[in-house]
């Protein structure tokens, strides 16, 4: 047997092989295949022809696509809120001296492992016209009449942003918690001796040493926000209503590809969104480098 087959490198590649194969088949190949597909009018119900950049020209003249793209960019606004709240939650649950802290950790992680279908049904019940939220707000005197949270074009998108943030907080909290537990306790003790307050500890020690985790979580939440689909599809029955107020780019691409069978056009839309996502990712990396020493 060749010496290379007995090395640790071979074992590592062997363990990674199943995941790499899945990535190649379901991620990399569709991306590669989507590029030539976007230059055609490929559809199941018509003859395929090469159309060049017509799909891209059509995209930037497509009012619904521009609206969906804007809604997706608005969705990205939840990214900093997710990071701030999840870091604060991680700092809180990292204190093992608080009674019942393990129960608190578990409770906040339950939404992460809960099906989005179940989450959507729960929130549609809570936020219904005669739902629990309206009932409690009216009883508390905060509002005088029912608020149509999901059927009002001025509130629907923000409600879905809140649901996305609520479901994802526990996931990012656990990632930051792992980062906090890798910070040496001696650093905090030395800072306390010098008279540093709790907020000073967070700003001077916790945040700088969590930079790799902040970068990773920001990128993951950025991609998730720009590609949001499940909650919008379930809560609007796949139409992005009311009107186009919750129509996101992923939902619009799904409508064009899987419902109207315009696969060439849908591929072009997907490439445009991918380029925007790439630009935003580069911006995040640049901001991370300017904020301090590169963690890598």
N, C-alpha and C positions, 0 to 999 in steps of 0.2 A: 504493500500500500504506500502511496506517495506520502512523503513527510507532511505535506500541506494538509492532508486529510486528517492528520492527528493533531493539528494545531488548534489553538483557541479560536483563531479566526474562522476556521471552518465550522466550529460549533456555534459561533455567534451568527454566521450567515445562515446556518441550518435553522436556528430558532427564529430568525427574522424572515425566512423565506415565505411562510404562509401569509404573513402580513404584507410583505412586498408584492406577492402575487395578486392579492386582493386589491392593493393600491394600483397596481399596473392595469388590471382588468377594469376596475370600476371608477378610477380617478384619472390616471394618466392617459389611457387610451381614449376615453371619451373626449378629453381636452384636445388631444392631438387630432382626432377624427373630426372634432367640431370646427376646426379651422377651415379645411376645404369644404365642409358641409355648409358653412356660412356663406360661401360664395356661389351657392346654387339655390334654386327654388324647390329643393327636394320636398316632396309631399307624397303621402301614401296614395292619394287619389288623382295625381296628375303626373305627367312626364317630367323627368328631372332635366333641367337646363342650367348651364353656367350663366350666372347673372352678374358676376364681378362684385363690385362694391354697392350694388343697388340695395341690398338688404340693409347696409349701414346707413345709406342715405335715407332710406325709408324710416329707419329707427329714429333718426334725429328730427324727422318731420311727423312722427307718430305722437300725437298729443297724450294718449293714454300711457305710452311708454315713458314719456318725460314726467308725467305725474307719478307713475310708479317709482321712477328713479328718485324723484324728490322725496316721496314718502319714505323710501329706504334710507336716504341720507338723513332725514329727520330722525329715523329710528336709531341712527348711530349716536344720537345725543344721549342715549341712556348709558353708553359705555363708561364715561367718567363717573356717573352716579353709581354704577355697579362696582367699580373699583374702589371708590371711597367707602361705600357702605360695607362691602365685603372685607376690606382691611380693618375697619372699625369693629366689625363683628368678630373677626379672627383675633384681634387684640383682646376682646372681651372673653371669648371662650378659651383663650390660651391661659387664663388665670384659673388654675385647677383648685384654688382655695374657695371659689364660689360654690355654695351648695347646689347640687343638681346640675352642674355644668355639663356633664355627659349627656343628660337627657336633653338639655338645650341644644347641644351639637346635633344630636340625632334628629330632633324636631325640625331644625333648619335644613337638614339634608334630605328629609322626606320628599319635598317637592321635586328635587333633582331626579329621583328615581321613580317618580310618579308619571304615568303616561300623560302625554299632552292632551289626549282626548278626555281623560278624567279631569285634568286641570281646567280645560276649557268648559266642560260641563258644570264644574263647581262654580267657576267665576261667572258663567252666564246665568246661573241661578242666583248668585249673590248680587249681581249687577242688573238683574231684570227690572222691569218697570215696577213690579211689586216685590222686588227682592229685599234681602236683608239689609243691604247698604242703604237703600232709600228709606227703609223703615227706621233704621237707627238714626240717620241724619235728620229726618223729620221730627222724631221724638226728642232729639237733642236740641232742636230749634235752629240748626245750622242752615237747613233749606226749608222752604215753605211748601214746595210741591215736588213731585217726582222728577228725577233727572233721567233722561233716556241715554244712559251711558254708552250703550253699544249701537244704538240706532240714530244717534245724533252725529252728523258729519264733523262737528267741531270738537267732539270728545272721544270718538271711537278709536282713533289712531293712538291717542295718548293712553287710553285705557289698556290697549293691547301692549303698548310699551311697558306699562306698569306690570302687567301679567308676565311678560318676558323677564323683566328684572326680578320679580318675586320668585319665579321658578329657578333662575340661575344663580341667585345670591349664595345659596348653600354650597354650590359647586366651587365657586371662586373662594368662598370662605375657607373651605377645606384645603385648597391649594395654598392660600396665604398662611393658614395655620401650620402647614408643613414647613413653610419657609420660616415662620417665627420660631419654631422649635429647633431650627438649625442655628439660630443666633446665640452665641455664647452669653450666658447669664452674667459673666464677669463684666461685660461692657456696661450693662445696666447698673450693676453695683458700683462701678467706678464713677459713673455719671451721677448717681444718687449722692455719693460722697461729696461730689463737687457742687451739690445743691440743685441739680437739674429737676425741673418739674416733670409730671407725667407727660404732658404735651410736648415738652422739650425732648424727652426720651424718644417719643414717636417720630418727631421731625428730624432729630439728629442721628438716631441709631436705627430705628425700625425701618423707616422709609428707604434710606440709602441702601441698607443691606437686603431689602426686598426687591431691589431694582430688577434682577433677572425674572422674578415672579411677576412683577408688575408688567414688564414687557410681554411676557408670555400670555398672561391673562388679558391684557389689553388687545393683543392680536387676535386671540381666540374669540373674545366678546365682540370685537369689531367685525370679524368674519360672520359670526352668528347673527349680529344685528343687520348687516347688509343683505344677508341671505335668508332672513326670517321668512318662514312659510307656514309651518304647522298651525300655530295659533290663529293666524289670519285666515287660513283656509277653513279651519274648523268653525271659528266664531262667525264667519260671514258666508258659510256654505259655498265657499270657493269663488265668490263674485267680487270680493274686495269692497263691499258696500259699507255704509250707505253711499250710493253713487260710486265715486272712485276715491273716497277719503281714506280707505285702508288698503288700497291696491298697491302692493309692493312689487319690486322688480321680479322676484322669484315667482310670485303668484302669476304675474302677467306672462312670464316666459312659459310657465306651466300651461296657462290657457292657450297660448299660441301653439305650443308644441303638442300637448296631449289632448287638447279639446278641438282645436281647429286644424291640427295636423300640418302646420306650417313649420316643419322641422328646420329648414334652411334659415328662415327668418328668426326662429327661436334660438338657433345656434349663434347667429350674429348678435342677438340681444345678450346672450350669455357671455360672449367674448367682451362686449362693451362693459358689462358689470364686472367681469374679471379684471379688466384693465383698471377700472376705478378702484377696485379692491386692492390691486397691486400698488397703485399710487398712494392710497391711504396707509398701507402697510409701510411703505418707504418713509412716509412722513412720521409715523410712529417711531421707527428706528432712528430717524434723525433727531427727533425730540428727546429720545432716550439717551443718545450720545451727548447732546448738549446739556442734559440735566446733570451729568456727572461722569464718573469714570465708567467706561464700557465694561459691563459685568462679564463679558466674554473675553 
